[in-house]
């Protein structure tokens, strides 16, 4: 099992099991029940094994098992992603994941150990502080102070930072807001930020104007400023 030292990783878990007819569950090691136990136990990693001062997120995004309701399948596949800022926290989470999945398979009497595969990973993105200050000033001058803000300067799930690392130069990543400001303010006032939909949700619908124009202006201004240096 390859464990590269990057803060984000998605793993595919295939707990081994033994299938059977649904009427004879005693002749099987049900992978669906096993997978359910794994999913629930994995939720304790962040809540019970990661310090409150550290950052860690673990999300199970897929669970595939079976083809028909009266057949107990012989395998199940879980796909999930994890995010951390610190490599040591990531390694701790990876060790806990492997321990829990292996332990649940053994507890269930699985006839074979789980297959654990790292499918991709990227390091944390960290903006260059000097560039952040420089371009924040540039955008403030261009768009006005009310339209520019400086948020967290690190992201645990963004591969843009690889460009700067590979090129051996500082890099800067910024967002262009695209949500409806009226809906955003209403959600803040009501204390219902769940009503604000971001990317990767089925209700994400950025406002076309002035989002596109602002994004183009920001990129052009940044490019001209960088080239003039």
N, C-alpha and C positions, 0 to 999 in steps of 0.2 A: 504494500500500500504506500503510495507516494504521498508525502505530507510536506509540500513546499511551504516556505515560511511567509505566506501572504495572509492578510487579515480576512479576506473573503473566500469562501469555498462552498461549492455545492457538491453534495455527495449523493450517490445512489446506493440505497441499502436493499439488498435482496435476501431477507431471512429465509434460510432453508426450511422446508417443511415437507409433509407427506400428505398428498391429497386423498380424497375418498368421496363416496356418495354422501349427500347431505343427510341421509337417513342413518348413516353409520359413522358419526363423528368420532367415536371411540377408536376407529381404525386410522385416524388421521392425526397430524399435528397441524392444526388449522392456522394457516399463515395470516388470515385476516384478524383473528383474535390476537395472534402474536404481534402483528403490526400495530393494532390498537394499543396494546400494552407499551410498545416502544414509543408511540406518539405521545402518550400520556406521561411516561417517565422522562422523556426528553425535555418536557416543559420545566422540570426541576433544575436543569443545568444552570440557566440564568438566574432563577429565583433562589437557588440554594448553594450554588458552587462558585458564583461570580460575585465579587465584592460590589457593594452599592456604588463605590467610587469609580468602578470600571464600567466600560460600555460593552454590551454584548447583546446580540439579537439572534435568535434561532427560529426559523419559520419552516414548517413542513408544507411545501407547496403542492405536492402530488402524492397520491397513494393509489397504486394500480394493483388489482388482484381479481382473478376470476373472470369467467365468461358467461356463467349461467347460474341462476339462483339455487338450483338443486345439486350443484357440484361444488365440493370443497377443493379449491385449487391447491397446487403443490408449491406455489411461491407467491410472494408479494414484493412489490417494488415501491420504495419511498424515495421521493426526491425533495431535497430541502436546501436552503441557503443559510449561511451564518455570516454575521458581520461583527467585526471588532476593530478597534483602533490599534491596540497593542498586540504584537506578535505573541507575547507570552500568554495573554488572555486567550488568544486563538488556539494555541497549542493545548492549553488546559481544557478548552471546550472540545477540541478534537479527541483528546484522550478520554473525556467523559462520554462522548458519543460512542466511541468504539467499545468502551467498557459496558455501557448500558445495553447496546444492541447485542453484543456477544452474550452478556449475562441473561438477557431475556430469552435468547434462543436456547441457551442451556437450560434455563428454568422450564421452558416449554417442552423440552425433550426433542428438539429439532435434530433430525438425522444428519445434518451437515451445518457447518458454521456459516455465518452471513458473509456475503460478498460486499465489500465496502470500496467504493471507487470515487476518487476525486475527479470530477469532470472539468472544472476550470476554477481559476482563482486569480485575483488581482490584489495588489497592495493598496493600502490606504492612500487616498489623495490628500496632500497637504499643500496649501497655497504658500507661495513665497511671501513673507510679511512685507518686504519692501515693495514688491509689485502690487500687492493688495492696496497699500496706502497710495501708491502712485496712480493706479488706474481708478481707484475710488474717487480721487480728486478730479481726474479727467472726466469721469462720467457725471460727477456732481456739477462741474462747470457746464457740461453739455446739456444735461437734462434737468438740473435743479436739485437742491438738497432733499426735497420732499419725495423724489423718485429714486433715490439711491440709498441703500443701506448695506452695512457690513455684517454678515452673519457668521456662523461657525466656519473656520478656515480649514477644516478637515472633513473628509467624507469617507466612510468605510466601504462604500460600494460603487466606486466610480473609477473607470480605467483610464481616464484622461491623463492622470499623473504619469503614466508610462511614457508618454511622449517626451516630457521633460527629462525623465530619468534616462531614457535611451539616448537622447540628444545631448545630455550632460549640461543642461541649461535650466534656469528657473522657469516655472510655469505658473499660470493663473487660470482658475476656473471660476466662471460666474454664471448666475442664472438670470434669465429675463422673465419677469413675471407675466403670466398670461391669463390669470383668472379674472373673473368679473369683480371689480373692486366693491361694488354695492353689495353683492352676495358675501364677499369676504368680511366686510365691516359688520354686516348683519350677524354673521356667524360668531364673530368675536364678541359683539354686544350680548348675544344670547348665550354665550358660553358653549356653543355647539360647533366646535371645529371639525367634527365628523361630517358636517354638511359641506365642507370645502373639499372638493374632489381633486386629487392630484393624479399624475401619470400612473399608469398600470391599473387604473380602476375603470369600470365600464361607463362611469358618468363623467369622465374627464373631458371637458370641452373648452379649450382655451379660446379667449376672445380674439378674433382675427385682427381687429384694428383697435388699438395701435400696437399690438404685440409684434407683428411681423416688421412693421416700420421701425419700432424701437430696437429690435434685435439686429436688423441690418445696420442701423445708424451706430449702434454700439460697436459692432464688429469693424465697420469701416473706420470709425474714430480710433479704435484701439490699434488697428493695423497702421494707420497713418502716423499715429504717435510713436509706435515702436520703430517704424522704418525711419522716422525723422531722427531717432536717437543715434 
